[in-house]
Amino acid sequence: TTPNLIVTILKSLFTGNNGSKERFGFLGGDFKKKKKKANFTDKQIMAKETETIQGIKVTKLVSTFGTVNLMYYEQLDLLGKEKTALFLDTNNIHPKDLQGKGFNVRPLDFKSTGVAAVDAAVIEQASTLLIKNKSTHLIVNAVA
């Protein structure tokens, strides 16, 4: 059943990996439908009402293992991953500047294009995400 599956996912997400007790879950459309249909009468998990965290509306899923802030993530659907959920421990994800790239200032030529009579520039920086403690993150692909 769906609640038993969710308990299994939460257990593997939170136990034995030294991660934080609060994670974010990004759900594809099909995964979100299954979560919505689930009846959370189990004492191990409880779905709370929608909350806003850092400007993002999430549904809190509270369990004895930890708390997951769930949200629908449309990009998974656009990538053909509707049945996928991506769980991240934000304490173990950090921005990292790419070595040797540094900052770049690129002038924009608005005057010759007739857009505006101003001098403008774009400041660019190449960076990526550094993922630490890989076991604190989880990708779940639903079968049916």
C-alpha positions in Angstrom: 0.0 0.0 0.0 1.1 3.6 -0.5 1.5 4.5 3.2 3.7 1.4 3.7 5.8 2.4 0.6 6.2 5.9 2.0 7.3 4.6 5.4 9.9 2.5 3.6 11.1 5.5 1.6 11.3 7.7 4.7 13.2 5.0 6.6 15.8 4.7 3.8 16.0 8.4 3.4 16.6 9.2 7.1 18.4 6.2 8.7 22.1 5.4 8.7 23.4 8.4 6.7 24.1 11.1 9.3 21.9 13.7 7.5 19.6 16.3 8.8 16.1 15.5 10.1 14.5 17.7 7.5 14.7 17.2 3.7 13.0 18.5 0.6 11.1 16.2 -1.8 10.5 17.2 -5.4 7.8 15.1 -7.0 6.9 14.3 -10.6 3.1 14.6 -11.4 2.3 10.8 -11.1 4.2 10.6 -7.8 2.3 13.6 -6.5 -1.0 12.0 -7.4 -0.1 8.8 -5.5 0.9 10.8 -2.4 -2.4 12.8 -2.6 -4.5 9.6 -2.7 -2.6 8.0 0.3 -4.6 7.8 3.5 -2.2 8.8 6.3 -3.9 7.2 9.3 -0.6 5.4 10.3 0.9 6.7 13.5 4.3 6.7 11.9 3.6 9.4 9.4 1.3 12.5 9.3 0.7 14.9 6.4 0.3 18.4 7.5 -1.3 21.3 5.7 0.5 23.4 3.1 3.2 25.7 4.5 5.4 28.3 2.9 9.1 27.8 3.4 11.6 30.3 1.9 8.8 31.5 -0.4 7.9 27.9 -1.7 4.6 26.2 -0.9 5.2 22.7 0.5 3.3 20.0 2.2 5.0 18.8 5.3 5.2 15.0 5.8 6.1 14.4 9.4 7.3 10.9 10.5 9.2 9.3 13.4 12.2 9.3 11.0 12.2 13.0 10.1 10.3 15.6 8.1 10.0 16.0 4.4 8.8 19.2 2.7 7.1 17.9 -0.5 6.4 20.0 -3.6 5.4 19.3 -7.2 8.3 19.9 -9.5 7.1 20.4 -13.1 10.6 20.0 -14.6 10.5 16.2 -13.8 7.3 15.9 -16.0 9.0 17.9 -18.8 11.9 15.5 -18.7 9.6 12.5 -18.9 10.2 11.6 -15.2 6.6 11.9 -14.0 7.0 8.8 -11.8 10.1 10.1 -10.1 10.7 11.8 -6.7 13.9 13.5 -5.8 14.7 13.9 -2.1 17.5 16.3 -1.1 19.2 17.2 2.1 19.8 20.9 1.6 22.4 20.9 4.4 24.6 18.8 2.2 24.4 20.8 -1.0 26.6 23.9 -1.4 27.3 26.3 -4.3 30.9 26.0 -5.6 32.7 28.4 -8.0 34.4 26.6 -10.9 38.1 26.9 -10.6 39.8 29.1 -13.2 36.5 30.6 -14.4 36.2 33.4 -11.9 34.0 36.5 -12.7 33.6 37.8 -16.2 32.2 41.3 -17.1 30.6 41.3 -20.5 29.5 44.7 -22.0 26.0 44.9 -23.6 25.6 47.0 -26.7 22.2 48.5 -26.3 23.0 51.7 -28.2 23.8 50.2 -31.6 20.8 47.9 -31.4 18.5 50.8 -30.6 17.2 49.3 -27.4 18.3 52.0 -25.1 20.8 54.8 -24.9 22.6 53.4 -21.9 25.9 51.7 -21.1 25.3 48.3 -19.5 27.2 45.1 -18.6 26.5 41.6 -17.4 28.5 40.1 -14.6 28.9 36.4 -15.1 30.2 33.7 -12.8 30.5 29.9 -13.5 29.5 27.8 -10.6 28.0 24.4 -9.8 26.5 22.5 -6.9 28.8 20.5 -4.6 26.9 17.5 -3.2 28.2 16.1 0.0 27.3 12.9 1.8 25.6 11.3 -1.2 23.6 8.9 1.0 21.5 11.7 2.4 19.9 12.3 -1.0 17.5 9.8 -2.7 15.9 9.3 -6.1 12.8 7.2 -6.2 11.4 5.9 -9.5 7.8 4.5 -9.2 7.1 1.3 -11.2 3.4 1.6 -11.8 
